[in-house]
């Protein structure tokens, strides 16, 4: 699914929350075609606050 969306939207990079459950995904994907980088990020706020910041 990640690769399908990357092919559709052509991002320069993809951010994935770097937690135990997603570390394997980050390692497996690493780089997608056309130099799309996959970057693991460590969240600074709780989930509710992060959700509220991106929802209109």
Secondary structure, 3 states (H helix, E strand, C coil): CHHHHHHHHCCCEEEEECCCCCHHHHHHHCEECCCEEEEEECCCCCHHHHHHHHCC
